[in-house]
Amino acid sequence: MPDLHGWITQQIDEIEQLAKLIAPGGYAPDEWRTEPSRSGRWARLVAYSRLNNEPPEAAAPDSDQPVALVQTGRNEHLLIAMHDPAAVLRRCEADRRILARHRLNPDAYWANAAMCAGCGTYGEFDDPETDNLNDCPELLDLAHAHGLTDEILATLDRPKEGERPEPTGQSLVPDALYQAMAENMIRHFLGTRTVEPSPREKAIRILEPELKKIPGYVPITEEPGPA
């Protein structure tokens, strides 16, 4: 089954195909207009057609055969005229514009792959307003106009988050820092601490470069014993 976005697309496709059947060849979709009958009790719906390369004002009755002949008691003719092929195709185009905005984002982070791009994000970390495309309020309202029910919605596929990518390439943590972090963790878990040098050793490390310049200087490698 398709997801909600795909289901709406299917409904629009079917409506467009039906509307375009009434405008074969090089003709633009018909516009239906009402013309009162002489008695006033009936109204005729007449199809006005034009070629695709003609302006809208060039539309004229395509024949003497009306689309429909209805009583005017409940103004059914007005409702039928509202749904002429040209108007239906305009509404289909408007629906497709909504679908073009409220869709999956192919460039989304893998964990947000099911989000609705049209609903946008919020917060410092750009969290999605709508985590799953099937929960998009705009699409749900649009689908309602196409006959969506709770039962149909329950059968539709729900978009899923993408697969977590495997780490590749060079680590962002320098080797020296990584080694220090590892040693610190080992000391933490083993309860050991690094042996700090004594003050004497620190002093020798600082002074030794100058001491080596003195003739006869012998480096001291061991601590002196007790006197």
C-alpha positions in Angstrom: 0.0 0.0 0.0 1.2 3.6 -0.6 1.7 6.1 2.2 -0.7 9.0 2.7 1.1 11.1 0.1 0.9 8.3 -2.4 -2.7 7.6 -1.7 -3.7 11.2 -2.4 -1.7 11.2 -5.6 -3.6 8.2 -6.8 -7.0 9.9 -6.2 -5.8 13.0 -8.1 -4.6 10.9 -11.0 -8.0 9.2 -11.3 -9.9 12.5 -11.2 -7.6 14.1 -13.8 -7.9 11.1 -16.2 -11.7 11.4 -16.1 -11.7 15.2 -16.6 -9.3 14.9 -19.5 -11.5 12.3 -21.3 -14.0 15.1 -21.8 -11.4 17.2 -23.6 -9.9 14.9 -26.3 -7.4 15.9 -28.9 -6.3 19.5 -29.1 -9.3 20.9 -27.1 -9.0 22.5 -23.7 -11.1 21.1 -20.9 -14.8 22.0 -21.3 -16.5 24.8 -19.3 -20.1 24.1 -18.5 -22.5 27.0 -18.4 -26.2 27.2 -17.7 -28.8 28.6 -20.1 -32.4 28.9 -19.0 -35.1 27.2 -21.0 -38.0 29.2 -22.4 -40.4 27.8 -19.7 -38.1 28.8 -16.8 -38.6 25.4 -15.2 -35.6 23.8 -16.7 -32.0 24.8 -17.2 -29.6 23.5 -19.8 -26.0 22.9 -19.1 -24.0 23.6 -22.3 -20.3 22.7 -22.9 -18.2 25.5 -24.1 -15.0 24.4 -25.8 -12.0 25.9 -27.5 -8.7 24.7 -28.9 -5.6 24.6 -26.7 -4.0 27.5 -28.6 -7.1 29.7 -28.2 -7.7 32.2 -25.4 -10.5 31.4 -22.8 -12.8 34.0 -24.3 -12.8 32.0 -27.5 -14.9 29.2 -25.9 -18.2 28.6 -27.7 -20.9 26.0 -27.5 -19.5 22.9 -29.2 -22.9 21.5 -30.3 -26.6 21.9 -29.8 -26.6 18.9 -27.5 -26.6 20.0 -23.9 -24.5 18.3 -21.2 -27.6 18.1 -19.0 -31.1 19.3 -18.7 -32.3 19.7 -15.1 -35.1 21.2 -13.2 -34.4 24.5 -11.5 -36.3 23.8 -8.3 -33.2 23.0 -6.2 -30.6 24.6 -8.4 -28.9 21.4 -9.3 -27.6 23.0 -12.4 -25.4 25.4 -10.4 -23.7 22.5 -8.6 -23.1 20.6 -11.8 -21.6 23.7 -13.5 -19.2 24.1 -10.5 -17.7 20.8 -11.4 -17.0 21.2 -15.0 -13.8 19.6 -16.3 -11.8 22.9 -16.4 -12.6 23.6 -12.7 -11.8 20.1 -11.7 -8.4 20.2 -13.3 -7.6 23.5 -11.5 -8.4 21.9 -8.2 -6.2 18.9 -9.0 -3.4 21.3 -9.8 -3.9 23.1 -6.5 -3.8 19.8 -4.7 -0.5 18.8 -6.4 1.0 22.1 -5.3 0.3 21.1 -1.7 1.7 17.6 -2.3 4.9 19.2 -3.7 5.4 21.1 -0.4 4.3 18.5 2.1 6.4 15.5 1.2 9.4 13.4 2.4 12.8 15.2 2.4 15.3 13.0 0.5 18.1 15.0 2.1 16.9 14.6 5.7 19.1 13.2 8.4 18.6 9.4 8.6 16.7 9.6 11.9 14.3 12.2 10.4 13.8 10.4 7.1 10.0 10.0 7.8 9.4 13.7 8.6 7.2 16.0 6.6 9.4 18.6 4.8 6.6 21.1 4.4 5.8 21.3 8.1 9.3 22.5 8.8 11.4 22.2 12.0 11.8 23.9 15.3 14.4 24.4 18.0 18.1 24.6 18.2 18.5 21.1 16.7 15.9 21.5 13.9 13.6 18.8 15.3 10.7 18.1 12.9 7.3 19.6 13.5 5.7 16.4 12.1 7.8 13.3 12.7 5.9 11.2 10.2 4.5 12.2 6.9 1.2 10.3 7.5 0.5 12.6 10.5 0.9 15.8 8.5 -2.2 18.0 9.2 -2.2 19.5 5.7 -2.2 16.1 4.0 -4.9 14.7 6.3 -7.1 17.6 5.5 -6.4 17.3 1.8 -7.1 13.5 2.0 -10.4 14.1 3.8 -11.6 16.0 0.7 -10.7 12.9 -1.4 -12.7 10.5 0.8 -10.1 9.3 3.3 -11.6 7.4 6.3 -10.0 6.1 9.5 -10.2 2.6 8.1 -8.4 3.5 4.9 -5.7 5.5 6.8 -5.1 2.4 9.0 -4.2 0.3 5.9 -1.7 2.8 4.4 2.0 2.3 4.8 3.8 4.7 7.2 7.2 6.1 6.1 10.1 4.8 8.2 13.3 6.4 9.3 16.4 5.6 7.3 19.1 3.1 8.1 21.8 4.4 10.4 25.0 4.8 8.3 28.1 3.0 9.3 31.0 5.3 10.5 33.4 5.9 7.6 36.5 8.1 7.0 38.9 9.6 9.5 37.8 10.1 13.1 37.1 13.6 14.3 39.0 12.8 17.5 42.8 13.2 17.2 44.8 10.1 18.0 46.6 11.8 20.9 43.4 12.9 22.5 41.8 9.5 21.9 44.8 7.8 23.6 44.6 10.2 26.6 40.8 9.5 26.9 41.4 5.8 26.8 44.2 5.9 29.5 42.0 8.1 31.7 39.1 5.6 31.4 41.5 2.7 32.3 42.8 4.6 35.4 39.2 5.3 36.4 38.0 1.7 36.2 41.2 0.2 37.7 41.5 2.8 40.4 45.1 3.7 39.5 46.6 7.1 39.1 49.6 8.4 37.1 52.7 8.7 39.3 53.6 12.4 39.5 57.4 13.4 39.4 58.9 14.6 42.6 59.9 18.3 43.1 63.5 17.3 42.7 62.9 15.5 39.4 60.9 18.5 38.1 63.8 20.8 39.1 66.4 18.6 37.3 64.3 18.5 34.1 64.2 22.3 34.1 67.9 22.9 35.0 69.5 20.0 33.2 69.9 21.7 29.8 72.1 24.4 31.6 73.9 21.9 33.9 75.1 19.9 30.9 77.1 23.0 29.8 79.2 22.8 33.0 82.5 20.8 32.4 82.5 17.6 34.5 78.8 17.6 35.1 77.5 14.0 35.7 73.7 13.5 35.4 72.0 12.2 38.5 69.8 9.2 37.7 68.9 8.0 41.2 67.6 9.5 44.4 70.4 9.9 47.0 70.1 7.5 49.9 69.5 8.5 53.6 72.5 10.1 55.3 
